[in-house]
Every structure is written in C-alpha cells, then in structure tokens.
Amino acid sequence: MSGRRDAVAAFWDEVVRNALAGGEPHRDVPSLKRWFSGYRGAGRGTVSVDASPEPYIGPLATRLGTPRLIALGLNPGPADLRFQGRSGVFAREHERVGGFSAWAVTEPYVRDPWRAAHGRNRYHENLRAFAQSWLDDPTVRSRDVLVFELYPWHCDAATSAMAPDPDLIEEFVWQPIAETGLPEVIAVGSDWQRVAERLGLPQTKLDVQFTDRTRRARAFELPSGQRLVVTWHQASNSPPNALDARALSNALRGSSTVLPSSRLPRNAAAPVPPTAPPTPRNAARPARRHPCDPFWAQLTARLNRERPTWKLGTPNRNDYPLFSPMPGARIKCNFSRDGLRVELLLQSNDRAKNLARLAVLTNHLPELQAAFGPATRLRPEPLAGKTQARLAAYHRGAIDEQNEWHTYLDWFIDTVTQLSQALAAASAIPATWPR
C-alpha cells in the first residue's frame, strides 16, 4: 500500500486532464465505468458529464502537505460549466498550477472567482469551522482538510442511492487514508453508513448526545485501525456545530469496544442474552415468524437512523405501512406477486371516494412522474372488486433473495422519498383532493 496517496493523486490528475480535453474516462476506464454506474439518478439527479469529475479537494499528493482532518462527502454537488466545464475557469487554473491535485489545495470554493459568482460556500466553510473545533485550533485552513467524495461526478440532487462497488472505495479512498495516520475519518451524510455496512466494517460503540436533536452518528473500524465516524442530520449534509463536534470527539476518545454487528442502531450496547427459564412441557409453541420479519427489522433500523421524522406503522406479514401524506392515503412498502412495491394506498371505506382521489392523482400523473423521475413508472391502480385503490411503483425482487436485501432496502427508502417529494411538488393536488 506504499505510495497510495501519490498513486491515487496521479491517477485523478490524468483522469481530469483527459475529461477536460474532451475524453470520456467514465466510459473508457474500466474502474471509472463501474464507479459511474454505481448511481442512476434521473431528473435533477442526472449526472453532468460535461463537467469534470472532482473526486477530492485538499492535500492528497504528499508533496502538497499532510491533511489535518479527513472528511468524506457524497458528491461534488451541482455543476457550473463556466467553472467546471471543459473551457471553464477551473480548467485554466488546473493548467496554470500544474494539474488537478495542485489545484485542489488552492481553496477553490472559498475564494474568488467562485465566491464572487456564487457567494459563500457554506459546505466548505462549515467543514473548516468543524476542523477548527475538532482540532481546537482556529488557524486551520480549508486547504488543511482533505475531502473525498463517495461519487466523484456532479449532479444537482441525489435522486437515488450512490452505491459504488466497495473495492473501488477500498482502493481509492481507504488505502490513501491509511497512509495519513490520522486516527479518525469524518463522513458527512447517511449514505456513508451503507458503504461501511457493505464493506462489513465492524461498528464500535458510540454514546453521544448532540444539541441538534436530529443529529445522528455511528462509528466503524477501518482495516487500518482508524475509525470512520458517519454523522448526518435531517436538514442537510453539514458537519456538527462546535458543541456537537466537541461532544463527538469526547465520545470517540472513550469508545473502543468493537460490537459484534455493524448493523446495531446508534448508541446501542452489545446485547447480553438472558438466561432462559426451562420451557414447560405444555407451553404453547411460539408464533411462527413471517419470512419478511427480519427484512422489515432491517428497514426499521435504517429508517430510524436515516429518516427519523417519518412516522412508522407496524409491519404485518409482507406489508409495512409508513406515514400518511394526505387525508385517507398512506404510503406503504410491500412484497407483492409482481415484486417490490411502494404504494400510496387510498384507504377510505368509501370506494367512490377512493376512485375520485385516484382520478385526481391520474390527472396530475405527468407532473408527479416528472418530479418522481423516469427510472420507475408510477401506475394508477383502481383495484377492481376492492374498496381500496392505489398509486404504485414496482421493482423486481423477492423476499427469499437475501443476497439482494441491501439493494432492496436502498430501493424502498429511495422510492418512498421520491414519492413523498413528488406529492409535495404537485402543489395543485391538495386543492382538488376529495375530502
């Protein structure tokens, strides 16, 4: 693993140079082709291939210094082709300073000309402030923070899970991080815990109380012995404030116990199995567990961590009711005969009212589909012979395919999020919704 920092920096120097010269390294380089296909956003989530990738910002190449803090982000965010395009401002800066790696330590997003065009970049300013609090050193600069991205390409919004193959993260992120010797790595954004789980990283016990009630954190152990701390909150992908940074740092200094499962919920202690009393000979047999029960348990754990404001119902066999976005309707996840399904179930006892509500949704279907994204079709279903009706989205899958459960969890969470956002974006629906 010797020299991975410099090797990875040189790799990205060539990739960015190729992209800015009109090449398509995301199609031509095998590892990048796989990485690029690890996200399938649509609509506002469509990747901007006309902007050069930005896999990191900060001192990766050893000749450019040693990072004082390492942070992990989701992706570089929206593109402005005046800056990140092939003939943009940043392309000229790359050429002037000697390539992408040298440009990455010039604090491009907290200085002019970017600042003059876009105002303050709160993401990088917040990371700098977090580093100052974390290190208790007000002199820390943005160029001292090395930020790796989970997905190196630009898009306006993340409309599906960013899930690159774990071996790519191992090669291009974990290995260069191991050479820095820093004890902790801070990952901002809940998607990073999915990466940690897919890699099988053991979770370490973490007991921390934040001033922000929607803030969450989990800690994992990297193969190098360093700790990965994933933190996120409801409002945005921003790092903890000064008080919460101090609380997190104190919690980590006192945390070293490795828990047996990387999927324990935040703040959970390792369970101690109780001693079971002997079972009487005439005792009733325990209720038979439904095949979907362990899957719903994993989904509940994910939702508690990633969507703490969602109201969850009680799973029942192959059906999991969630929240009600409008009167007489409820979003549900279920395993159907046609595969995975997310549905907006219209559940009034009056069938005529359910059909009238379905007609409203059908009338606004183009608007809903545009906001939902083209990857999955929304299907109005009147359900002949039943009182209920629904608007549904489907995905191939079955509960017995346990090796695919991690992708099913992603699909359910992403699809419910997209459906609720689409319903909120169709502003005309509430005024015409039958009461």
Protein Blocks (a to p, Z undefined) as FASTA:
>chain_A
ZZklmmmmmmmmmmmmmmmnopafklmmmklmmmmmmpccehjlpccfkbccdfbgcjfb
lknopcfbdcddfbebjadfklmmmklmklmmmmmnopjklmmmnopmlccfklmmnopa
fklmmmmmmmmmmnopakbcfklpccddfblcdcfbdcbdcdddfklmmmmmmmmmmmno
pabdcdedjklmmmmmmnopacdddddddfblkbccdddddfkopacdddddfkbccddd
fklmmmmmmmmmmgcbdcfbfkbcehiacddddddddddfkbccdddddfklmmmmmmmm
mmmmmmmmbccdddehjaccdddfbghiacdddddfkbccdddddfbfblklmmmmmmmm
mmmmmmmmmmnopkbccdddehgoiabdcdddddeddfklmmlmmmmmmmmmmmmmmmmm
mmmmmmmlmmmmcZZ
